[in-house]
Amino acid sequence: MAGLPARYVCGYIETEPVRGPDGTPRRMVGAVATHAWIEVLVPGMTWVAIDPTNRQWVNERYVTVSYGRDQRDATPLRGTFKGSGGQNMKVRVFMKRRPEKTRAATP
């Protein structure tokens, strides 16, 4: 409505809890499953990513898997499964940041 290009982004959030305003650790909404946020192309800038669900700017804790016009266009997985009836699937995703390796100084 504002005339700015925008897109739907699908991906994951790092699972480790973050400290809330009161200092207590809390897990962000969507941290153990596929999560979605938006990106807006701001004039004179690049794509700016915002997570309205968690009320924050998207940062290094987010991993983009796909993006598109809407959730159907940005589905992380597509395909068909044929099998017997009565099957259920449950998925949980846990992401943990690996410590960065320090590089030795080169002469």
Sequence and secondary structure as in RCSB ss.txt:
>XXXX:A:sequence
MAGLPARYVCGYIETEPVRGPDGTPRRMVGAVATHAWIEVLVPGMTWVAIDPTNRQWVNERYVTVSYGRDQRDAT
PLRGTFKGSGGQNMKVRVFMKRRPEKTRAATP
>XXXX:A:secstr
  S  EEEEEEEE  S EE TTS EE  TTTTS EEEEEEE TTS EEEEETTTTEE  TTEEEEEEESSTTTT 
S        SS                     
